[in-house]
Structure formats: C-alpha cells, structure tokens
Amino acid sequence: MSSGNDCQPQTLTKPALGEKEAAELVDRVFGLKVSWIGSLPSYDDQNFHVRVSAEGADEYVLKITNSEDSQAPDLIEAQTQAMMFLGAEGFPSATPYLTKDGNIMSLESADTRPGSKKYIVRLLTYLPGTPVAKIATNAQILYEIGKLAASMDKVLSEKFQHPSVKSLHRGQFIWNLANVPLLDQYIYALGQNKYRAVVEQVIEQFKAKVIPKLSSFRACINHGDLNDHNILVDSSSASLENPQYRVSGILDFSDMSYGYYVFEVAIAIMYMMIESSDPLSVGGHVLAGFESIVPLTAEERGALFLLVSGRFAQSLVIAAHTALLYPENKEYLTITAKTGWKHLMTMFEVGQEAVEKMWFETAQAYAHHAPA
C-alpha cells in the first residue's frame, strides 16, 4: 500500500499498461511466453497474474512499480532481497524470476515515446492461497498471524544483511506509523463531519502520548502492511465448522521500513479488525501470537490502543485523499473505509481502558493455555 517514498502521495504515477503490453514486457524482459494474463488489484502499482508456457513453476505476478518508487531502486532492491531472505528462512514469501540479464528487476519505459515514464518491473512467483479478507477469521488464525508478524520482524532485524538495507530508513514515509502527525496536511479530504473530529483527536493524542515514547520502543524492520489482502491462508483441516488455517503467502513488501516491533502488531490488529464480526476482540488473539515470540514492554503495551487508532486514521485519511486524485480507483482505495470508520468510532466510544482490558486479558489467557 505504498504511496511514495516521502510525504507527498500525489506525486506518483500509477502504471497503466494493457494486458497485451504487459505480456510483451514479460517476453522482452524475462524471455517467457505468456499463455494467460489477468490484472490484479493494487493501491498504486500495477500487478498482473501471469501464466507462462514453461516447465516447472509457471505462475507469476508481474509487478510494475509506480513512477515515484521506481526512482528509488535501492529501496526496491532491499524489499526484494528481504523477500528472498525470508523465503530462504522458511517464510512463504515470493521470489523473483531473473531477467534475461540475470537481474532481479529491470527499469522499463511504459512506451517508446521520448520522455515517457520509467517503471521498475519484477516477475515474482505466484503464491497460492485465499486472502484473509475472504475467510471468516477465528482465534487460531489470528494467533498465527500475530506469531508470523513477530517472527518475521525478529529474523529480519537480527539476520538480514544487505548493502541496500539502509534505504529502509524512510524518515518521511507517509505509511510509517511514526508519521501519523503528517496526516494533518491531508485531513481536508474528509470534509467536515464527525469522522474528521475523531481523526483530529487521534492525531493530537498521538503527538502527545506516542511520539515522546518512541525512543523507548524496540526498533526493528517492519513489513508495515500485514493487511487482510496481503496475507494468504489455506485450510489444514477438513472441518467446515472449525477450520484450522495456516499462512501460505505474505504479499507486498512495498511499505517495508525501519520502525518498531509494536508497530507491526498494531498494524496487524487494525487490519484483522476490518473483516471481523467482533472487531474489538481481535486484538487479544493477535497480541497473544505476537507475544509468544516478542513479548511487549509496558511502554509498548501502553501505546497499543493509540497505535491501532493511528493506523486506522492513516488508512482512512490517505485513502480519502488518494481517491480524490484517482477517482477511477476509488473502489479499491476505499476498501478499508467500508467498516474502518465504524470500528474506529467504536474504539473511541468504548474507550482505551476497556479495549485494552479486553485485549490484555485475552492475551493473558493464552499464557496459561498456549496453542500447540
């Protein structure tokens, strides 16, 4: 869900290749003949599901990065190397198919006209599974997602080394959770209503209560966008009444940046709330899974409510702003808004103390009866 490498989401240009052009790109850059191609939804890049007439793994995702992020090849390199590293560590992440020149990506023009924009192009293995957004989540998969989030951040922070990793220090990146105060400049997109008042309250509390504590949080590399469309699952049991899920794919590393462990769990909680029929209960299960790998400190736990609220605010405000710029993509851009506003309002109506009590008591119950 990246929106550029600085705090100006409106400067990007989303690629707009047709299926025929995309198929020709796969042939020219990667030397593969496309037998079938279909477009996939995306926030600001362009993605295609591709099948090729080759032996072995024959399904891929052609990822064409937006014009602004394409000007930061070190960043795309770091994200892709991290995906490869995680794959080698046993995580279900995609791996790149090399170009004809043996590279993991290529900078390509959208067309042959002089001065046409250039986009970084990658061909990634297609991961099987169903997006979490399309299943009825249960405590078991919420716990697994929390555990995955902590495990991924931990191994990236402790073992991932590459010269391009320094590009993940993205100080003004609008989607980094530390940058909730930057929403001030986009809040106009909400108009004047009760929602705007809540977002303004979130931003002010975030400035007062979270920003001063950042230095006490433990730093790490964040995936940054473990949303309900970026986690794929498959069912490992035949029981329709009580399905057991496992994570089969982790998608979209374009929001990777240096952050803090508590950011990752807050982001995961917020997005898992989106699809839940009982959203306020979600946090405890995700937190329990996360803390089975990385227990939070008292300071980190104390910021969790405002961090989750801050991510709701980021998602809702940036989507509203971007939808004004790209009305043709409004339906995809405002997916979260369909239930997001309701959940954010409910969190504030119930109040921080009651919500935290629910989360922490649920997580504590797992300490006495941890899943196998």
N, C-alpha and C positions, 0 to 999 in steps of 0.2 A: 504494500500500500504506500510505497514511497511517493513523495511529492517533491522531488528535487533534493539537492544537497545543501540548500540554505533555507532561509525562512521565507522564500518567495515562491509558493507553489504555482503561481500563474505563469512563470517563465518557461515551463516545459512545453514541448510539443509532442503529443501522443502520436506514434506512428499510425499510418492508415493504409497499409498495404492490402491489396485484394488477395484472394486465395491463389490465383494464378501467379501473381508476382511473388508471393511467399514460397510457392512450390519451386519457382525458378531460382529463388535465393538459396534454397536447400540444395539444389543441384549444383549451382555455381560455386557456393562456398564450401559445402561439405561433401560434394560428389555423390549424393544419394538421390535416386529417382523416387519421387513421391507417387504412391499409389492412391492415397486418400488424404484429404486435408480438411480441417474444420476449425473455425475460430473458437477461442475460449475467452471468457470474460476477464477483464483486467481493469485495475484502477487507472493507471496512467502509462503502462507499457502496452505492447500488443503481443498476444500469445496465440499460437496455433497448435492444435493436436495434429500430429503428422504420422502417417503410416508409410513405410518405405518398402520397396520390393528388394529386401536384402535378407540374408540369413541371420539367424540369431535374434537379438533384441531389435524388434522392428517398429516400435512405437516411441515417439519422441514428442517433446514440446519445443517448438521453435519460439524463442523468446527474443523479441525486438524491443530494446530498451528505449525509453523516451529520450528526446534530444538533449535534455539537460544532464541527466545522469550519464549519458553516453560521453559527455565531456570529462568524466571522471573515471578513466579506465582503471586506475589503481583501486578504486572502490569496488568496481565490478569484479576485478581480479581477486580482491580479498574475499568477497562474498562467494565467488565460485570456488576458490581454494578451500574456504571453510566448508562448503558443501561436500567437496571431495574428501576432506579430512574426516568429517562426521561419518561419511559413508564407510571409510576405512575403519572407523571406530565402532561400527555396527549399528549406526543410526539409519533409519530409512529415508535418506536424502538422495536427490537426483545427482547424477554425474554427467559431465559434458561429453558429447561426441566431438572429437577433434576435427578441426577444419582440414582442408586439403594440405595446408601448410603446417599442420601439426600443432595448431594453437587451440586454446580453449574458447576463444572468441575472436570476432572479426569486426572491424568498423566498416560499415557499408552505407552507400548512398541509397536514398529511397527511390531515386530515379536518375536518369542520365543528364538531366538539365544542369547547367552550370550553377554552382552555389546552392544546390539542394542540400537539405539537412542530412547529417550522417547519424547512423544509429548503430550501437553495439548489438551484434547478433550472436546468439548462442543456441545450440541444439542440445537439450537436456533429456535424459532418459525419462520416459513417461512412467509415473508411479501409479500402481493400481490402488483401488480403494474407494470408499464413499466419504465425501466431506462430512465432518461432524454436523454441519448445518442441516444435513438431510436425515439424521437419525434422532431418535428420542434418547437424549443422554441419560445415563444413570450414574450412580455414585462410583461404580467401578471404573468407567472410562474417564470420569472427571479426575479421580485419583491418579490414573495412569498419565493423564495429560499434565497434571502438576508435577509428577515424578519426572516425566520427559523434559519439561521446561528446566527443572533444576539440573538434571543430568547433563543436558546439552550445554547450558551456560558454564557448568563446572569444568567439563572436559575442554571446552573452547578456551576458557580462561587459564587453565592450568597447563595445557599441552599444545595448543595451536600456535605455531610459529611460522611467519612468512613475512618477507620484506614489505608487502603491501598492507599488513595488518594495521599500520599506523594511520591509514586512511579512514579507519573506523572511528577515529576521534572526530566526530561531526558536531562541532560546537553549537551551531545554529540550526541544526536539522529539526524541522518542524514536528516530526513524529517522535523525536526523543522525549521521553516522559518528563525529563527535567525542564522542557521548554513549554510547559503549559502556559506560563505568562505571555508567550508570544501570541497566544490566541487573541489578545486584546485588539490586534490590528485586523482581524478577520471577523470579529463578532457582529459587525454590521450586517453580515449575510443572514443573520437570524431575524432581522426586522425587530419590531418592538412587541414583545409578548412575555408571557410568564416563563417560557423556557429560557429566554435571554437572561432574566433575573437570576435564575438558578445557576446558569453558567458563569455569570459575573461573580456570584457568591463562591463558586468552586475556585475560580481564578484567584480571588482575593485571599481565601483561606489557604490556597496552595502557596502563594507568595509568603504568607505569614508563618505557616506551620511546617511546610515541607522543605522549601528552598533553604532555610537556615540549617536544616538537619542533614542535607545531602552529604556533607563531609563525614558524617558518622556512619553512613551506609557502606556496605562492602561492594567494591567495584568489580565489574566483570564485563564480558562481551555478551550483549543481548541479541537474540534473534529479532525481537522487537515487534513481531506481528503474528503471534500464535493465535490467529483468529479461527472462527468456525469454518472458514473456507480453505484455510491453509493447513489444516490437519486432516489427513485421510485415515480412515479406520476400516478394518474388516472384522467380521464376527468369527470368533473362535469356538462358538458353541452352536448347537442345532436348536437350542431352546428359544422359541419366539417370545415366551413370557419373560425370560430373564437372560437376554443375550450377553455374552462376555465379549468385549471388544479388545482389539489391540491396535496400536497406531501402526499404519502401513506406509505412511508417507508424510514428510514435512516439506511444505512448499514455500516459495517466495522469501528469499533471504535479502530482499532489496531494502529492508528497514534495519539491517544489522548496524549496530553502533556500540561504542563503549557506553555502559550505563551501570546499573546496579542490580544485584540479584532480586531485590524486592520489586524492581520494575517489571521483571519478567512474570512473576507470579501475579502481580496486579493486572497486567495486560491479559494474561490467560483467563483470570477470573472474569474480567469485564466481558470478554468475547464469549465465554461459555454461558454467561448470564443471558445473552441475546436470544438464544434459542430455547431456553429452559421455561417450563411451565411453572416452576417455583424458583425464580431467579435469585432471591435473597439467600437461599440455602446452598447455592452452588459454591460459594467461596470457601466454605469449610472443607469440602471434599478436595478441591484443587489445592488448597493450602496444605492439607494433610499429606498429599502426594509430594508436593514440593519439599516440605519439611522432613520427609523421610530421607531426603538427600542433603538438603541445605536448610537446617533449622534457622528461622529468622531471629534476629536480636530484638530486644524490647523496643528499641528506637524504630526498627524496620516495621515491626508489627503495628506500632502506634501510627505509622503513616499510611497504612494499607488502605483504609477507607478513602482517604483523600486522593491516593494514587489511582484507585479504581475509578473514582469520580472524575479525576483529571483525564483519564483515558477516554471515558465517555464524552467529556467535553471536547477533547481533541477530535475524536471521530465525528461527532455531530457538527461541530463548527467548520472543520476543514471540508467535510462533505458538502455542507450547505454553500460554502464559498466556491468550491470547485464546480458544483452543479450550476452555479450562475455562469461560470466561464464555459462549461461544456454541457449545455442542456441536452445534447443528443445522448449523453452517457449518464443522464440523471438517475435512471432506474438502478443501475449498478452502484453508482456513487452513494446513493442514499439507502442501501440495504439495511445498514445498522439503524438508521433513524426510525424504521418501522416499529421497532419495540424499544429502541435505545432511550428515547425521551421518557417513555413510561417508566423504565427501570431506574433511570437517574432520579426522576421525581420521587419514586417510591423510596429510594435510598435516603433521600433528604427528609421525606415525611416520617419515616420510621426512626431516623436519627443514627448518628455514628455509634453511640454507646450500645444500642440494641442490636445493630447489624454486626458489630464486632463481637458481641457476646455470642451471637448465633454462630459466626464463623469459628471463633476460637474454641467454643465448646464442642463443635463437630470435629474439629481437628484433634482436640484432646482425646476424644473417644477412640480415635484410631490408634493412639499411643498404647491403649490397653488391648486393642484388638486389631492389629495391623493386618492388611491383606497379605496372602501368601505370595 
